[in-house]
């Protein structure tokens, strides 16, 4: 090998290290900060909704949403696709029952049993926004985000209404595919937010 080959190997190694540092330190930290900021904003909107009388501060559904959002804020750095999938695979309802707790879906069902339709739509809207933030963060915190970024950029070139339709359809498909893991992640965040 000559000097030029060694220089190319060294340059390649430095490039890989730079990319690794950028993704695993700078980008990851930045994405967690953005996730937490958006979750803070959503929690503030929920609080403003309660201040306006849209829902009572003492209502169990409000408390569950706020507690779960607090859990996501506290452990936002752990919202990754790998953690998402592992939590969904290994944490089942029986784990929560053994710990003397119930899952998010069970608690949500009990809390919203007798909620009027208009109020229920608002609560479900906040839950959906919270879950959207979590799913987006799970994908953005993994190397696969580049694939989704490229697909998103291609879709963004479509006319506005087509882009929104495609975005919602893709997001609904991903959300339905990740429904069980999402329930486990919500349950974990609800437990962590109450501690």
GROMACS elastic network, one bead per residue, 0.5 to 0.9 nm:
[ bonds ]
;  ai    aj funct       b0    kb
    1     4     6  0.80671   500
    1     5     6  0.61065   500
    1     6     6  0.72349   500
    2     5     6  0.55119   500
    2     6     6  0.66791   500
    2     7     6  0.89024   500
    3     6     6  0.51675   500
    3     7     6  0.61978   500
    3     8     6  0.87111   500
    4     7     6  0.50348   500
    4     8     6  0.62379   500
    4     9     6  0.86902   500
    5     8     6  0.50942   500
    5     9     6  0.62109   500
    5    10     6  0.85559   500
    6     9     6  0.50883   500
    6    10     6  0.60592   500
    6    11     6  0.84812   500
    7    10     6  0.50422   500
    7    11     6  0.59963   500
    7    12     6  0.84813   500
    8    11     6  0.50033   500
    8    12     6  0.60006   500
    8    13     6  0.84924   500
    9    12     6  0.50649   500
    9    13     6  0.60988   500
    9    14     6  0.85937   500
   10    13     6  0.50761   500
   10    14     6  0.61458   500
   10    15     6  0.85207   500
   11    14     6  0.51345   500
   11    15     6  0.60753   500
   11    16     6  0.86617   500
   12    15     6  0.50375   500
   12    16     6  0.62327   500
   12    17     6  0.86394   500
   13    16     6  0.51828   500
   13    17     6  0.61937   500
   13    18     6  0.85641   500
   14    17     6  0.50348   500
   14    18     6  0.60162   500
   14    19     6  0.85681   500
   15    18     6  0.50582   500
   15    19     6  0.61818   500
   15    20     6  0.85210   500
   16    19     6  0.51376   500
   16    20     6  0.60343   500
   16    21     6  0.85318   500
   17    21     6  0.60224   500
   17    22     6  0.84455   500
   18    21     6  0.50899   500
   18    22     6  0.60252   500
   18    23     6  0.85642   500
   19    23     6  0.60500   500
   19    24     6  0.83901   500
   20    23     6  0.52764   500
   20    24     6  0.58024   500
   20    25     6  0.78824   500
   21    24     6  0.54493   500
   21    25     6  0.54187   500
   21    26     6  0.68372   500
   21    27     6  0.86126   500
   22    25     6  0.56960   500
   22    27     6  0.58339   500
   22    28     6  0.81831   500
   23    26     6  0.60593   500
   23    28     6  0.60328   500
   23    29     6  0.89195   500
   23   141     6  0.89616   500
   23   143     6  0.81790   500
   24    27     6  0.64427   500
   24    28     6  0.54605   500
   24    29     6  0.78713   500
   25    28     6  0.55147   500
   25    29     6  0.59201   500
   25    30     6  0.84114   500
   26    29     6  0.54260   500
   26    30     6  0.61356   500
   26    31     6  0.86791   500
   27    30     6  0.50303   500
   27    31     6  0.60282   500
   27    32     6  0.85905   500
   27   141     6  0.84320   500
   28    31     6  0.51684   500
   28    32     6  0.62553   500
   28    33     6  0.86753   500
   28    77     6  0.84504   500
   28   140     6  0.85589   500
   28   141     6  0.61868   500
   28   142     6  0.86954   500
   29    32     6  0.52311   500
   29    33     6  0.62852   500
   29    34     6  0.87721   500
   29    77     6  0.79501   500
   30    33     6  0.51098   500
   30    34     6  0.62771   500
   30    35     6  0.86381   500
   31    34     6  0.50953   500
   31    35     6  0.61068   500
   31    36     6  0.86131   500
   31    77     6  0.89702   500
   31   137     6  0.74053   500
   31   140     6  0.73262   500
   31   141     6  0.69770   500
   32    36     6  0.61126   500
   32    37     6  0.85105   500
   32    76     6  0.61757   500
   32    77     6  0.57522   500
   32    78     6  0.89258   500
   32    79     6  0.84158   500
   32   137     6  0.76819   500
   32   141     6  0.80763   500
   33    36     6  0.51636   500
   33    37     6  0.61009   500
   33    38     6  0.86360   500
   33    76     6  0.83828   500
   33    77     6  0.86600   500
   34    37     6  0.50550   500
   34    38     6  0.61684   500
   34    39     6  0.85344   500
   35    38     6  0.52502   500
   35    39     6  0.61271   500
   35    40     6  0.85802   500
   35    73     6  0.83067   500
   35    76     6  0.71295   500
   35   133     6  0.69506   500
   35   134     6  0.79952   500
   35   136     6  0.88126   500
   35   137     6  0.65117   500
   36    40     6  0.60183   500
   36    41     6  0.85403   500
   36    72     6  0.78440   500
   36    73     6  0.55817   500
   36    74     6  0.86377   500
   36    76     6  0.64611   500
   36    77     6  0.89452   500
   37    40     6  0.50377   500
   37    41     6  0.62216   500
   37    42     6  0.86727   500
   37    73     6  0.86884   500
   38    42     6  0.61938   500
   38    43     6  0.85860   500
   38   133     6  0.76062   500
   39    42     6  0.50112   500
   39    43     6  0.60916   500
   39    44     6  0.84902   500
   39    69     6  0.67857   500
   39    70     6  0.86295   500
   39    72     6  0.77501   500
   39    73     6  0.67955   500
   39   130     6  0.71094   500
   39   133     6  0.73270   500
   39   134     6  0.89972   500
   40    43     6  0.50657   500
   40    44     6  0.60914   500
   40    45     6  0.86185   500
   40    69     6  0.80744   500
   40    70     6  0.86413   500
   40    73     6  0.74991   500
   41    44     6  0.50043   500
   41    45     6  0.62061   500
   41    46     6  0.86801   500
   42    46     6  0.62649   500
   42    47     6  0.86184   500
   42    69     6  0.84764   500
   42   126     6  0.75728   500
   42   129     6  0.77443   500
   42   130     6  0.73641   500
   43    46     6  0.50229   500
   43    47     6  0.62040   500
   43    48     6  0.86168   500
   43    65     6  0.84324   500
   43    66     6  0.66095   500
   43    69     6  0.67137   500
   43    70     6  0.83639   500
   43   126     6  0.87580   500
   43   130     6  0.89047   500
   44    48     6  0.60875   500
   44    49     6  0.85131   500
   45    49     6  0.60955   500
   45    50     6  0.86466   500
   45   126     6  0.87687   500
   46    49     6  0.50003   500
   46    50     6  0.63705   500
   46    51     6  0.86812   500
   46    55     6  0.89993   500
   46    62     6  0.80002   500
   46    65     6  0.85328   500
   46    66     6  0.78713   500
   46   123     6  0.87204   500
   46   126     6  0.72132   500
   47    50     6  0.50968   500
   47    51     6  0.61763   500
   47    52     6  0.86495   500
   47    57     6  0.81033   500
   47    62     6  0.87993   500
   47    66     6  0.84970   500
   48    52     6  0.61168   500
   48    53     6  0.86528   500
   48    54     6  0.87333   500
   49    52     6  0.51574   500
   49    53     6  0.64986   500
   49    54     6  0.52743   500
   49    55     6  0.67275   500
   49   122     6  0.89959   500
   50    53     6  0.50685   500
   50    54     6  0.52776   500
   50    56     6  0.56783   500
   50    57     6  0.59861   500
   50    62     6  0.81897   500
   51    54     6  0.74259   500
   51    55     6  0.80162   500
   51    56     6  0.81231   500
   51    57     6  0.80458   500
   52    55     6  0.79814   500
   53    56     6  0.65112   500
   53    57     6  0.88828   500
   54   119     6  0.68900   500
   54   122     6  0.82796   500
   55    58     6  0.85052   500
   55    59     6  0.70428   500
   55    61     6  0.89426   500
   55    62     6  0.72578   500
   55   119     6  0.70429   500
   55   123     6  0.86655   500
   56    59     6  0.51590   500
   56    60     6  0.88204   500
   56    62     6  0.72490   500
   57    60     6  0.83606   500
   57    62     6  0.63116   500
   57    63     6  0.72104   500
   58    61     6  0.86479   500
   58    62     6  0.71639   500
   58    63     6  0.69889   500
   59    62     6  0.53861   500
   59    63     6  0.64370   500
   59    64     6  0.88204   500
   59   111     6  0.77736   500
   60    63     6  0.50072   500
   60    64     6  0.60823   500
   60    65     6  0.86418   500
   60   107     6  0.87133   500
   60   108     6  0.83791   500
   60   110     6  0.85976   500
   60   111     6  0.52290   500
   60   112     6  0.78816   500
   61    64     6  0.50728   500
   61    65     6  0.61975   500
   61    66     6  0.85431   500
   61   107     6  0.83633   500
   61   108     6  0.64495   500
   61   109     6  0.89676   500
   61   110     6  0.86202   500
   61   111     6  0.50475   500
   61   112     6  0.61501   500
   61   123     6  0.75549   500
   62    65     6  0.52700   500
   62    66     6  0.60888   500
   62    67     6  0.84638   500
   62   111     6  0.87466   500
   62   123     6  0.78165   500
   63    66     6  0.51569   500
   63    67     6  0.59030   500
   63    68     6  0.84180   500
   64    67     6  0.51506   500
   64    68     6  0.60197   500
   64    69     6  0.85000   500
   64   104     6  0.81304   500
   64   107     6  0.77009   500
   64   108     6  0.72495   500
   64   111     6  0.81813   500
   64   190     6  0.68984   500
   65    68     6  0.51736   500
   65    69     6  0.60890   500
   65    70     6  0.85408   500
   65   108     6  0.87638   500
   65   123     6  0.83674   500
   65   126     6  0.79318   500
   65   127     6  0.69936   500
   65   130     6  0.87036   500
   65   190     6  0.79969   500
   66    69     6  0.51046   500
   66    70     6  0.61337   500
   66    71     6  0.86591   500
   66   190     6  0.86238   500
   66   193     6  0.82485   500
   67    70     6  0.50041   500
   67    71     6  0.62817   500
   67    72     6  0.88045   500
   67   189     6  0.77509   500
   67   190     6  0.55547   500
   67   191     6  0.79622   500
   67   192     6  0.81546   500
   67   194     6  0.57919   500
   68    72     6  0.63551   500
   68    73     6  0.86292   500
   68   104     6  0.86868   500
   68   186     6  0.65758   500
   68   187     6  0.77328   500
   68   188     6  0.82137   500
   68   189     6  0.50194   500
   68   191     6  0.74820   500
   68   192     6  0.76910   500
   68   193     6  0.55686   500
   68   194     6  0.78983   500
   69    72     6  0.50638   500
   69    73     6  0.61522   500
   69    74     6  0.85711   500
   69   130     6  0.73643   500
   69   186     6  0.89264   500
   69   189     6  0.72642   500
   69   190     6  0.75902   500
   69   193     6  0.71404   500
   70    74     6  0.60622   500
   70    75     6  0.85883   500
   70   189     6  0.75365   500
   70   190     6  0.78350   500
   70   192     6  0.78918   500
   70   194     6  0.79136   500
   71    74     6  0.50752   500
   71    75     6  0.61279   500
   71    76     6  0.79737   500
   71   186     6  0.86933   500
   71   188     6  0.77740   500
   71   190     6  0.58617   500
   71   191     6  0.72307   500
   71   194     6  0.73800   500
   71   195     6  0.86385   500
   72    75     6  0.52310   500
   72    76     6  0.51365   500
   72    77     6  0.87347   500
   72    78     6  0.87065   500
   72    79     6  0.78672   500
   72   134     6  0.81304   500
   72   186     6  0.84530   500
   72   189     6  0.55728   500
   72   190     6  0.82759   500
   72   192     6  0.81619   500
   72   193     6  0.73718   500
   73    76     6  0.51620   500
   73    77     6  0.85549   500
   73   189     6  0.88104   500
   73   193     6  0.82877   500
   74    77     6  0.81345   500
   74   189     6  0.85917   500
   74   192     6  0.77895   500
   74   193     6  0.72207   500
   75    78     6  0.54789   500
   75    79     6  0.71410   500
   75   189     6  0.78325   500
   75   192     6  0.80900   500
   75   193     6  0.89503   500
   76    79     6  0.53819   500
   76    80     6  0.87622   500
   76   134     6  0.87710   500
   76   137     6  0.87095   500
   77    80     6  0.77360   500
   78    83     6  0.67849   500
   78    84     6  0.86960   500
   78   138     6  0.89155   500
   79    82     6  0.84174   500
   79    83     6  0.64424   500
   79    84     6  0.66521   500
   79   134     6  0.69770   500
   79   135     6  0.85974   500
   79   137     6  0.65407   500
   79   138     6  0.54847   500
   79   141     6  0.76726   500
   79   185     6  0.87692   500
   80    83     6  0.52530   500
   80    84     6  0.59100   500
   80    85     6  0.85885   500
   80   134     6  0.87726   500
   80   135     6  0.87758   500
   80   137     6  0.67983   500
   80   139     6  0.68675   500
   80   140     6  0.79850   500
   80   141     6  0.55270   500
   80   142     6  0.66811   500
   81    85     6  0.61103   500
   81    86     6  0.85134   500
   81   135     6  0.82251   500
   81   137     6  0.82084   500
   81   139     6  0.58076   500
   81   140     6  0.84827   500
   81   141     6  0.71439   500
   81   142     6  0.64986   500
   82    85     6  0.52534   500
   82    86     6  0.60671   500
   82    87     6  0.84157   500
   82   138     6  0.80040   500
   82   142     6  0.82259   500
   83    86     6  0.50918   500
   83    87     6  0.58192   500
   83    88     6  0.83257   500
   83   138     6  0.83281   500
   83   185     6  0.87368   500
   84    87     6  0.53305   500
   84    88     6  0.61856   500
   84    89     6  0.87012   500
   84   135     6  0.87067   500
   84   138     6  0.69303   500
   84   178     6  0.88407   500
   84   181     6  0.63331   500
   84   182     6  0.73163   500
   84   184     6  0.83769   500
   84   185     6  0.65326   500
   85    88     6  0.50365   500
   85    89     6  0.61014   500
   85    90     6  0.85974   500
   85   178     6  0.82858   500
   85   181     6  0.60797   500
   85   182     6  0.87099   500
   86    89     6  0.50855   500
   86    90     6  0.59618   500
   86    91     6  0.79684   500
   86   181     6  0.80391   500
   87    90     6  0.54404   500
   87    91     6  0.53924   500
   87    92     6  0.85410   500
   87   181     6  0.63970   500
   87   182     6  0.86360   500
   87   184     6  0.61436   500
   87   185     6  0.63297   500
   87   188     6  0.83481   500
   88    91     6  0.58504   500
   88    92     6  0.74279   500
   88   178     6  0.82960   500
   88   179     6  0.88543   500
   88   180     6  0.60910   500
   88   182     6  0.67956   500
   88   183     6  0.75286   500
   88   184     6  0.52888   500
   88   185     6  0.68383   500
   89    92     6  0.75077   500
   89   180     6  0.84220   500
   89   181     6  0.67786   500
   89   184     6  0.85320   500
   90    95     6  0.89135   500
   90   184     6  0.88529   500
   91    94     6  0.79617   500
   91    95     6  0.61326   500
   91    96     6  0.80325   500
   91   181     6  0.85360   500
   91   184     6  0.62018   500
   91   185     6  0.87052   500
   91   188     6  0.86889   500
   92    95     6  0.55314   500
   92    96     6  0.72199   500
   92   103     6  0.84609   500
   92   184     6  0.69115   500
   93    96     6  0.53943   500
   93    97     6  0.63711   500
   93    98     6  0.87128   500
   93   102     6  0.71351   500
   93   103     6  0.59947   500
   93   184     6  0.81070   500
   94    98     6  0.60063   500
   94    99     6  0.85444   500
   94   102     6  0.87016   500
   94   103     6  0.89651   500
   95    98     6  0.51600   500
   95    99     6  0.63445   500
   95   100     6  0.87928   500
   95   101     6  0.84907   500
   95   102     6  0.88734   500
   95   103     6  0.89824   500
   96    99     6  0.50288   500
   96   100     6  0.62959   500
   96   102     6  0.53602   500
   96   103     6  0.61676   500
   96   187     6  0.82749   500
   96   188     6  0.89510   500
   97   101     6  0.51432   500
   97   102     6  0.57008   500
   97   103     6  0.79741   500
   98   101     6  0.73425   500
   99   102     6  0.84944   500
  101   191     6  0.82108   500
  102   105     6  0.82179   500
  102   106     6  0.61606   500
  102   107     6  0.63209   500
  102   187     6  0.79359   500
  103   106     6  0.52925   500
  103   107     6  0.62178   500
  103   108     6  0.84744   500
  103   183     6  0.75543   500
  103   184     6  0.73547   500
  103   186     6  0.81454   500
  103   187     6  0.51045   500
  103   188     6  0.82406   500
  103   190     6  0.85387   500
  103   191     6  0.89613   500
  104   107     6  0.51044   500
  104   108     6  0.58341   500
  104   109     6  0.83960   500
  104   183     6  0.64105   500
  104   184     6  0.75885   500
  104   185     6  0.87795   500
  104   186     6  0.59397   500
  104   188     6  0.81660   500
  104   189     6  0.88792   500
  104   190     6  0.68638   500
  104   191     6  0.88799   500
  105   109     6  0.59632   500
  105   110     6  0.85816   500
  105   183     6  0.65830   500
  105   184     6  0.89954   500
  105   186     6  0.83920   500
  105   187     6  0.77083   500
  106   109     6  0.51381   500
  106   110     6  0.63097   500
  106   111     6  0.86187   500
  107   110     6  0.52149   500
  107   111     6  0.60634   500
  107   112     6  0.85930   500
  108   111     6  0.50564   500
  108   112     6  0.60070   500
  108   113     6  0.83190   500
  109   112     6  0.54117   500
  109   113     6  0.58879   500
  110   113     6  0.53712   500
  110   114     6  0.85993   500
  111   114     6  0.78536   500
  111   115     6  0.81213   500
  112   115     6  0.51963   500
  112   116     6  0.87320   500
  112   120     6  0.71533   500
  112   123     6  0.87774   500
  115   118     6  0.83958   500
  115   119     6  0.64784   500
  115   120     6  0.58480   500
  116   119     6  0.54709   500
  116   120     6  0.60258   500
  116   121     6  0.87477   500
  117   121     6  0.62140   500
  117   122     6  0.87992   500
  118   121     6  0.52690   500
  118   122     6  0.65962   500
  118   123     6  0.88812   500
  119   122     6  0.51735   500
  119   123     6  0.62819   500
  119   124     6  0.86480   500
  120   123     6  0.50294   500
  120   124     6  0.60134   500
  120   125     6  0.83655   500
  121   124     6  0.51357   500
  121   125     6  0.60038   500
  121   126     6  0.87391   500
  122   126     6  0.64245   500
  122   127     6  0.87289   500
  123   126     6  0.52226   500
  123   127     6  0.62744   500
  123   128     6  0.86129   500
  124   128     6  0.59724   500
  124   129     6  0.84931   500
  125   128     6  0.50813   500
  125   129     6  0.61584   500
  125   130     6  0.85764   500
  126   129     6  0.50683   500
  126   130     6  0.61028   500
  126   131     6  0.85701   500
  127   130     6  0.50713   500
  127   131     6  0.61708   500
  127   132     6  0.85427   500
  128   131     6  0.50403   500
  128   132     6  0.59988   500
  128   133     6  0.86241   500
  129   133     6  0.62897   500
  129   134     6  0.87126   500
  130   133     6  0.52644   500
  130   134     6  0.64064   500
  130   135     6  0.88363   500
  131   135     6  0.61002   500
  131   136     6  0.84604   500
  131   175     6  0.84260   500
  131   182     6  0.76015   500
  131   186     6  0.82387   500
  132   135     6  0.52551   500
  132   136     6  0.60612   500
  132   137     6  0.84726   500
  132   171     6  0.82904   500
  132   175     6  0.81516   500
  133   136     6  0.52308   500
  133   137     6  0.60567   500
  133   138     6  0.85579   500
  134   137     6  0.51129   500
  134   138     6  0.60691   500
  134   139     6  0.87376   500
  134   182     6  0.85633   500
  134   185     6  0.89776   500
  135   138     6  0.50380   500
  135   139     6  0.64075   500
  135   140     6  0.85975   500
  135   171     6  0.89033   500
  135   174     6  0.84379   500
  135   175     6  0.74862   500
  135   178     6  0.86173   500
  135   182     6  0.81709   500
  136   139     6  0.53179   500
  136   140     6  0.60048   500
  136   141     6  0.85118   500
  137   141     6  0.58789   500
  137   142     6  0.87524   500
  138   141     6  0.55164   500
  138   142     6  0.70052   500
  139   142     6  0.55861   500
  139   143     6  0.81708   500
  139   144     6  0.68533   500
  139   145     6  0.56277   500
  139   148     6  0.81671   500
  140   143     6  0.76038   500
  140   144     6  0.75695   500
  140   146     6  0.82621   500
  140   148     6  0.85369   500
  140   149     6  0.88738   500
  141   144     6  0.83654   500
  141   145     6  0.71275   500
  142   145     6  0.58012   500
  142   146     6  0.86302   500
  143   146     6  0.63993   500
  143   147     6  0.83298   500
  144   147     6  0.54840   500
  144   148     6  0.68207   500
  144   149     6  0.87520   500
  145   148     6  0.50407   500
  145   149     6  0.59059   500
  145   150     6  0.85664   500
  146   150     6  0.61583   500
  146   151     6  0.85982   500
  147   150     6  0.52474   500
  147   151     6  0.62920   500
  147   152     6  0.85212   500
  148   151     6  0.50322   500
  148   152     6  0.58819   500
  148   153     6  0.84658   500
  149   153     6  0.60807   500
  149   154     6  0.86163   500
  150   153     6  0.50876   500
  150   154     6  0.62782   500
  150   155     6  0.86347   500
  151   154     6  0.51352   500
  151   155     6  0.61619   500
  151   156     6  0.85110   500
  152   155     6  0.50216   500
  152   156     6  0.59307   500
  152   157     6  0.87726   500
  152   167     6  0.79980   500
  153   157     6  0.66502   500
  154   157     6  0.55035   500
  154   158     6  0.74604   500
  155   158     6  0.54777   500
  155   159     6  0.87510   500
  155   162     6  0.84479   500
  155   163     6  0.57340   500
  155   164     6  0.89205   500
  155   166     6  0.74237   500
  155   167     6  0.77708   500
  156   159     6  0.76635   500
  156   160     6  0.77978   500
  156   163     6  0.58910   500
  156   164     6  0.86967   500
  156   167     6  0.89793   500
  157   160     6  0.84448   500
  157   163     6  0.76960   500
  158   161     6  0.82437   500
  158   162     6  0.62282   500
  158   163     6  0.54476   500
  159   162     6  0.55341   500
  159   163     6  0.60294   500
  159   164     6  0.87128   500
  160   163     6  0.51173   500
  160   164     6  0.61885   500
  160   165     6  0.86009   500
  161   164     6  0.51395   500
  161   165     6  0.61209   500
  161   166     6  0.85867   500
  162   165     6  0.50583   500
  162   166     6  0.60710   500
  162   167     6  0.84271   500
  163   166     6  0.51565   500
  163   167     6  0.59559   500
  163   168     6  0.85162   500
  164   167     6  0.50422   500
  164   168     6  0.60505   500
  164   169     6  0.84937   500
  165   168     6  0.52459   500
  165   169     6  0.60867   500
  165   170     6  0.85744   500
  166   169     6  0.51141   500
  166   170     6  0.60469   500
  166   171     6  0.83694   500
  167   170     6  0.53067   500
  167   171     6  0.60022   500
  167   172     6  0.84778   500
  168   171     6  0.50159   500
  168   172     6  0.58878   500
  168   173     6  0.84512   500
  169   172     6  0.50988   500
  169   173     6  0.61161   500
  169   174     6  0.86310   500
  170   173     6  0.51103   500
  170   174     6  0.62202   500
  170   175     6  0.85359   500
  171   174     6  0.51306   500
  171   175     6  0.60029   500
  171   176     6  0.85318   500
  172   176     6  0.60210   500
  172   177     6  0.84694   500
  173   176     6  0.52037   500
  173   177     6  0.61404   500
  173   178     6  0.85875   500
  174   177     6  0.50717   500
  174   178     6  0.61350   500
  174   179     6  0.84886   500
  175   178     6  0.50750   500
  175   179     6  0.58505   500
  175   182     6  0.80411   500
  176   180     6  0.84461   500
  177   180     6  0.79400   500
  177   181     6  0.87604   500
  178   181     6  0.53910   500
  178   182     6  0.58201   500
  178   183     6  0.86111   500
  179   182     6  0.50551   500
  179   183     6  0.62885   500
  179   184     6  0.88405   500
  180   183     6  0.51461   500
  180   184     6  0.64674   500
  180   185     6  0.87284   500
  181   184     6  0.50851   500
  181   185     6  0.61639   500
  181   186     6  0.85671   500
  182   186     6  0.59955   500
  182   187     6  0.84172   500
  183   186     6  0.50459   500
  183   187     6  0.60353   500
  183   188     6  0.85472   500
  184   188     6  0.61115   500
  184   189     6  0.85669   500
  185   188     6  0.50515   500
  185   189     6  0.61118   500
  185   190     6  0.84910   500
  186   189     6  0.50830   500
  186   190     6  0.60154   500
  186   191     6  0.86215   500
  187   190     6  0.50397   500
  187   191     6  0.62701   500
  187   192     6  0.86085   500
  188   191     6  0.51808   500
  188   192     6  0.61043   500
  188   193     6  0.84394   500
  189   193     6  0.57781   500
  189   194     6  0.84986   500
  190   193     6  0.51498   500
  190   194     6  0.63652   500
  191   194     6  0.53841   500
  191   195     6  0.67518   500
  192   195     6  0.54456   500
